[in-house]
């Protein structure tokens, strides 16, 4: 999943969608995921990097990543796959 | 090697820029990690999850404050502990140690009070269901019987005639105090003359000793003025009895129904900020009594049967997160091991719920479900909580009233109840149930004892 190119993400977790005018906040782990998604990183890489940075089981990170992705989709911040 | 950072599940939250939340409820991310100095984690480790915790310190503190509120305003005050609110023996005995009589509403509760060692003359027997056996016992023990209906009155007169005893009685009076709904199913109505009629029957028969007048106008009352109206009406009845029969009513029992700090569902602001205090109720009741025209030689004893306001805040229910999930509309749902089976009052209140461990200030709007496989098992329809994970502990506040008497043995078993004493030492006061506690009461007919599948 990739994030739409026009979505602005600030360093302190403020997210803005200029197309809809909607704003969001993300916490630190959410910010890390968004930044990696914007770079086009795959799920395995993201989970791997998070498990290196944070104290958490890979299974927990995987589960939470899926949930986060679902919310990103719900808020229409993702690019539709070709 | 550098230490890894603390993990928190990822959150993305939409910022709402429209109308502010009119309910204005605060977000509960401040953890409550200890109760009376005992850590929540150790209580759960020692007694399991879920577990009810009662603070003896808070019970006594609340009781003393309530007594002071009334005694500072009126010369003769007596509290009677409302057993139905919480009849665990340890709880009742704290109130009895503080000087409370017992107020019971069934034969079961009556026997419990006797077992606790309460003298029969210090038991107030209320309620619509008193069997002949109950009444005989109460009359022999010199208890104060509050008559609910004429059938009961006639039965007491019959027993009095037969046993040559003179039962001590009061009548329960219902009335319009300007609140809705008006509780007219208990006792005799004031406005239509039923109450006066019952008093005349008692006085004319000469078989019973009319000692008091009782009312109980509602539950979780938010209007102290309703009590002022009720007290005036009872004082008026007492005055009429004095005028007509030269008989002095010894006590006026104003019942209970005072609100606690809980927040009623649909309330705009937290109950702790908006509900009247015990002083507000005391001021309304005592002023009405003092300003009434009833002037006996000795002021009537003022009896209060308040339950909820004295124990709600002393009760906590500790639980754990079973799982997190998403609902179809994207809302967060969290499943706890505490449901409506243990938290009956969640049908009435938006209970305050706090985490029992530290979190960041990020929160999420969450629906809190209980563990029952039943759609109505909702603890909070909407609450803003930190990012709870499976296994995290939560503290549910203000659960001391009614939950430990109205709890259900449905699907699962009732948990331990622990009381933390004045020195911060926990004591088990009701053991958790086992499958044997339930099955020992069952019997299987011989033809149903075997089957083959």
Interface residues (C-beta under 8 A of the other chain):
Chain A: X15 X22 X23 X24 X25 X26 X27 X28 X29 X30 X32 X33 X34 X52 X53 X54 X55 X56 X60 X61 X64 X65 X67 X68 X70 X71 X72 X74 X75
Chain B: X4 X5 X6 X7 X8 X9 X10 X11 X12 X13 X14 X15 X17 X324 X326 X330 X360 X362 X387 X389
